[in-house]
Amino acid sequence: MQRLLTVFALGLTAITPQLYATDYTAEVTASRETAQEFMQTLKKELQAAMQEGGPVNAVSVCNLTAPAIANTYSIRNGWDVGRTSLKTRNPGNTPDAWERAVLVSFEERKRAGEDPAMMEFYEVVSQDGNQQLRYMKAIPTAPLCLACHGQQLDSIVKTRIETLYPQDQALGYKEGDIRGAFSITQPLPAARD
């Protein structure tokens, strides 16, 4: 419960410089760069799919290509890299308790007037006796997203989504809403001096 309260308290502002005995600037920067790469790669794939066959092709990118991109970055870095949301399309992207708390804080920050494009959060947490740097970067809903996540979908797109994701919750977004977040977990060395 204490960690959850810490996440909410710290999440109300942009990344707050954390007071850690060790400087994690390099790890935060690496997470930030990986999230940016992931975002750019996914956007490029979605734009290409839209040009080749419209939103139906974009659904396939999110279904097959996005998890492969996340897996590539996870293997490359030895981290856990993915996407999550308060309203998931793929149940495999359901947020854990830490991610959910950060996503809720992102929503609170947006209501307070912060730009979702600038939102990120990190925290060093201990899991099973091992320290991890956990990082999240908000994904704002762009016009490109609305064809598959908006309030009104083409019937063919809707049918494709229902076929691939029978438990889909990721609908009804407007431009500028927080669609979800990139989530990165980096294992940290046991001790650094």
Order of alpha helices (4+ residues) and beta strands (2+ residues): alpha-alpha-alpha-alpha-beta-alpha-beta-beta-alpha-alpha-beta
